[in-house]
Amino acid sequence: MKELWQLTAHEANKGLRSRDFSSVELTNSVLERLNSVEPEMNAFITITEETALVQAKEADKRFAAGTATALTGIPMGIKDLIVTKGTRTTAGSQILSEFVPPYNSHVNEKLEQAGTVMVGKTNLDEFAMGSSTEHSAFGATSNPWDTARIPGGSSGGSAAAVSAGACLGALGSDTGGSIRQPAALCGVVGLDPTYGRVSRFGVIAFGSSLDQVGPIGRDVEDVATILDCIGGHDPRDSTSNPEPMPDLRHYLGREVKGLRIGVPTEYFVEGIEPDVKERVEEALLEFERLGCEIDRTLSLPMTKHALAVYYLIAPSEASSNLARYDGIKYGLRDETSNEIWKTVERTRAKGFGEEVKRRIMLGTYALSAGYYDKYYLKAQQVRTLIIQEFNEAFKQYDLLVTPTTPSVAFPKKQKINDPYAMYLNDIYTLPSAVAGLPALSMPCGIAAGLPVGLQIIGNFGEEGKILQAAHAYEQTTGGGNLLASL
Amino acid sequence: MTISKEQVQHLAKLARIEITDSEVRILASQLSDILEHFEALEDVDTKDIAPTAHPAPLRNIMRTDEVEDSLSKEDVLQLAPETEDGLIRVRAVLE
């Protein structure tokens, strides 16, 4: 018999519906697990036990009244970049360490309407800038598969918590790989939706032309269910896609015979660990057995420029977005001077961590007089070329399949002092982010005791097709729900 | 591309972040290293290529200008470090 915290969200939903257990029992099981693993893992910035138990009681009432949804009573973790009314939201930063939002994000409203249970706000790299969750003002998160290693980032707290059983599902955010890379390194499923699919109202801004909120879950069905809940049009975000949201769970269980899968050669070159490559090759054979047409001749030469394009555009946008933290309107204020600019400069010096400062400086440089054309404008033009290259590819293929990361989870502190080496972790997740395309990461086996991630990239707006293929692969390979042994 | 210490100090001024001498040294070296890796972009032919500002197939989202409820003044003011008579108090900008 499984413990309740070991269930997927859809398994838990079945049990709740048939009254095998209550939401309060489920929540207590998850909170007990959370409290036992958290000292080693540090996946949460704030644990919201009281809120969780109130919401669990409400959920049980909804099951009794017959108004429950697929997510009612499901214990969830919310990345601490996502604003939650009345619950401290820090973005992993000193500058917001006491910020209690007076309003709710769109996505949290959606979850509350569905009746989920919030167990806590999850740890992240400060303002979502990082690939290891070591750049958090609240301490690093450990990978539950091996606590000497990083969980990936920036949604490392969300991925670690789902993988360890400290919640059944979570919300993350992805700017250049921040959902998919930690999902890969923690052995869970994460989906970066199409740009505009999920409203960013109430999501603390980093790179506004790239940021998307998305689900992290133990299997493909859970990820589809969470995205079904949070997606859809919201007039409060002017980039929100006005088209009706497709029913994503509808794609699960569909046959994948005849799907055309392109495998771009640029994702298998230098830098990839041999056993990561092997696991991905094995997954491709599995897709072939399922009747997909695999084409290994695809070349996307613009791939190699995505890193420079991303690390010019995202920091530029960040330098502008983070200008609002000035110690005047809200957040931390340095009190050592009465002079306005000293107050602002010292507040920002004290409130921002190293990586955030580095990116603000990089972005300020790329936008500054004399360098704008050379860096920012050039990056925006090459961005167009990357998009055009994907558009051409999707005339021939339904999906693209690649590794999510070049390596498995690496030891803590290994890359913390070498920013460029850290940026290279995102090399496979950046191109689709730059193009605004949906992309999912899911486990495709183990290498040296650590999970390996498979990335499936879809055309604009085609999360359904990604989920269809991911679900078929998951069903033939053991059904998902890997739990870390922590 | 190398970034000098003077350039770092100028950027810090533009970004309104106070930085120490040792931070100046580290940032000059790190930013130079990062930008050197980005030089390859110069080899890409972008003649007549329009820049992409964001990937959404949307432009100029409009709505009718109607008065709506917003957050209450009290809720917002309680977040500010210093307030006076229902306003956010700003430090003197002009001497």
Interface residues (C-beta under 8 A of the other chain):
Chain A: F99 V100 P102 Y103 Y195 G196 S208 S209 P235 S238 T239 N241 P242 K304 H305 L307 A308 V309 Y311 L312 S319 A323 D326 G327 I328 K329 Y330 G331 R333 N338 E339 I340 W341 K342 T343 V344 E345 R346 R348 A349 F352 K357 R358 I360 M361 L362 T364 Y365 S368 K374 Y375 L377 K378 A379 Q380 Q381 V382 R383 T384 L385 I387 P419 Y420 Y423 V434 A435 G436 L437 F460
Chain B: I3 Q7 V8 L11 A12 L14 A15 R16 I17 E18 I19 E23 L27 Q30 L31 D33 I34 L35 H37 F38 A40 L41 E42 V44 T46 I49 A50 P51 T52 A53 H54 P55 A56 P57 L58 I61 R63 L71 S72 D75 V76 Q78 L79 A80 P81 E82 I88 V90 R91 A92 V93
